[in-house]
Amino acid sequence: MTMVMDIKEEYMKKFEEFVNSLPNDAVTIKNSLDMEIQQRVDDYKSGSSVTIPFNQNLSSLRERLVSLI
């Protein structure tokens, strides 16, 4: 089962203690979508991600589709 939880900062310590009291494989904590988006923004701003202009990619896609006709 997957669920999203918002935990008030004041209860974070108790929540962490609870999670740590469970068996190791009982809970998997993953990065939130906000963290993923922020990482992508940071990569883009730093220039470490490769981007392709929309028109260039669209033209390439169009050419491939036309060749199938």
C-alpha positions in Angstrom: 0.0 0.0 0.0 1.2 3.5 -0.8 0.2 6.6 1.1 1.2 10.2 1.4 1.4 11.7 4.9 2.0 15.3 6.1 3.5 15.3 9.6 3.7 18.4 11.7 7.3 19.2 12.6 6.5 19.0 16.3 5.7 15.2 15.9 8.5 14.3 13.6 10.7 12.9 16.3 7.9 10.6 17.6 7.1 9.6 14.0 10.8 8.7 13.3 10.9 6.7 16.6 7.7 4.8 15.5 9.1 4.0 12.0 12.4 2.9 13.5 10.5 0.5 15.8 9.1 -1.4 12.9 10.9 -4.3 11.1 13.5 -3.0 8.5 11.4 -4.0 5.5 8.0 -2.8 6.9 8.3 0.8 5.6 10.0 2.3 2.5 10.5 6.0 2.6 10.9 7.6 -0.9 11.7 11.2 -1.9 8.7 13.3 -2.4 7.7 14.7 -5.7 8.7 18.2 -4.5 12.3 17.0 -4.0 12.3 15.4 -7.5 11.1 18.6 -9.1 13.6 20.7 -7.2 16.4 18.4 -8.3 15.4 18.7 -11.9 15.2 22.5 -11.7 18.6 22.6 -10.1 20.0 20.3 -12.8 18.5 22.5 -15.5 19.8 25.8 -13.9 23.3 24.3 -13.4 23.4 23.2 -17.1 24.0 19.6 -16.1 20.8 18.4 -17.9 20.6 18.1 -21.6 17.5 19.8 -23.1 16.3 19.8 -26.7 14.3 22.8 -28.1 10.6 21.8 -28.5 10.5 22.7 -32.3 13.6 20.6 -32.9 12.1 17.6 -31.2 8.7 18.1 -32.8 10.3 18.2 -36.3 12.2 15.0 -35.6 9.0 13.3 -34.5 7.1 14.6 -37.5 9.8 13.3 -39.9 9.7 9.8 -38.3 5.9 9.7 -38.5 5.8 10.9 -42.2 8.3 8.2 -43.1 5.9 5.6 -41.8 3.2 6.7 -44.2 
